[in-house]
Amino acid sequence: MGTRRVPPDQIISQELARQMSEISNETGRQIGVLLDRKGHVEYVMVGNAKGIEMPDFGRVRVGTDRFRGLRCVHTHLQGEKLTQDDLTDLALLRLDLMSIIQVERSSGLPGMVYSAHLLPTSADSLHSGSEGEPYEFLEPNIPSQLDVDFVSLISSLESEMARVRQTARAKRTIRDRAILVGVTTGYVEDAEESMAELEELAISADVVVLDKIIQRRPQIEPKTVMGRGKLEELLIRSMRLGADLIVFDTELSPAQVRSISDATDLKVIDRPQLILDIFAQRAQSREGKLQVELAQLKYLLPRLVVGQNSAFSRLAGGIGGRGPGETKLETDRRRVRDRISQLERQVDDLGRQRQERRKVRSRKNLPVISLVGYTNAGKSTLLNSLTRSDVYAEKKMFATLDPTSRRLRLPIEQEVIINDTVGFIRDLPEPLVAAFRATLEEISDSDLLVHVVDASNPRAPQQVNSVEKILGELELSSIPQIIVLNKSDLLSGDEIGDLQKQLSLDNHADSVAISAIRKESLRPLTERIGARVVSETVQTQLA
């Protein structure tokens, strides 16, 4: 069979189709060949009655603007047409064509030939809603009557694919292009909420979100998180959209990152690493940069594989591989541990300096108010409005990393110190919490916490619970608290009332509705803060 040659313009010759069908019928096994564009047989494959195993092409990848230069033709013994496995192999291996020959049971002669090829598709058509299957099926026929000019077909397909990719590259920016993936064993609604937040995080990290995929499974696949079929669907999707990054909405183990990265040949990161990357982008002060680098290295240390760091070598630069710690990703474990020890000492020194500054402030007997809350709730905007400051504020997650303190004069002619703090988020990476503990300790000396909530966010109650959980982990739950429902101008009075009732039942905390961008709405808040400060002062004096 290896000496036979198919005319280049034919999908399969009648003679080779007959020989394959007869052997397949006699053995009860599928028989397949991979033909190059000159019609030479490059591979011969023998499977079982139901399937055939494709050769292992290893790490040999094919560019997105061309095909592999091989077409697969194999037999089917049970009257099947092209199966999903056939189409998956066509897409993942980027074959020129996938064809199957139906073997007639009675005679063993070749019957109908079914063929399919990939379609050149742009991201614009995918997102316009006009997309269909990524394949096109040719008209089936018997081998002697196949009239498709294969050379002309593949040439036109590659020309169109190159044109589409060239257009896409002209429009493309240097930003990472990602597909977001969520795998859950719980309720899909919860996974959708978490995925919406992951999308916000990705946008804040300046990532272009191409698509989102959620899979519900009875249990998480230990090796690849998602099931095999869904992973193949993800790979095909990433190729069609031109993705270069996959972001999982869960923490991945080092083994899972390597398995998924090897299967996709793409950069793979998880939710904690995306959050760390945002912190790396936002860090401005020396202290902030030190803390971010410390968190990055603690997170990546168990994920560094000496000598064969194939998964993480793809993280150099861009999302997941930037920031103060990026030059340390490829160093050995000992050097990383040494760097972590050095950073921990520096962060501890800065923590002691912060403590000394707090002692100086406390001697002035000025009450301390700290703004806490979920990221992007509007804490910095509120600080600016209350104190007529110009602290950096942007509608992005974690816009504030470095704590800022300002003085505020209350209506009761009492001055207080008001602190803006880093925003919280659910599933905040533990290395990040540990690294920023010195910064978060700034909150511990507060006389009152002003918990700022984005009332317009449909997940506001869940965000409040996430903040309360983190405050509990930091042993700060005992500090008195006022809940501030920010952006209340975007809701009706009834909606605000319902939210206040719900939060009162869940958290037993006092609440006030405001809009940080409307200073006239802040008077009730400052009066409430003044009343609480007076109350706390009286209680302290009595004690």
Secondary structure, DSSP 8 states (H G I E B T S, - for coil): -TT-B--TT-SS-HHHHHHHHHHHHHHTS-EEEEEETTSBEEEEEE--SS-------TT----TTS--SEEEEEEESSS--S-HHHHHHHHHTT-SEEEEEEE-TTT--EEEEEEEEE----HHHHHTT----SEEE---B-GGG----HHHHHHHHHHHHHHHHHHHHHH--SS-EEEEEEEESS-HHHHHHHHHHHHHHHHHTT-EEEEEEEEE-SS-BTTTBS-HHHHHHHHHHHHHHT--EEEESS---HHHHHHHHHHH-SEEEEHHHHHHHHHHHH--SHHHHHHHHHHHHHHHGGG--TT--HHHHTTSSSTTS-STTGGGTTS-HHHHHHHHHHHHHHHHHHHHHHHHHHHHHHHTT--EEEEEEBTTSSHHHHHHHHHT------SSTT---S-EEEEEE-TTS-EEEEEE---B-TT--HHHHHHTHHHHGGGGG-SEEEEEEETTSTTHHHHHHHHHHHHHHTT-TTS-EEEEEETGGGS-HHHHHHHHHHHHHHH--EEEE--TT-GGGSHHHHHHHHHHHHHHHHHHHH-
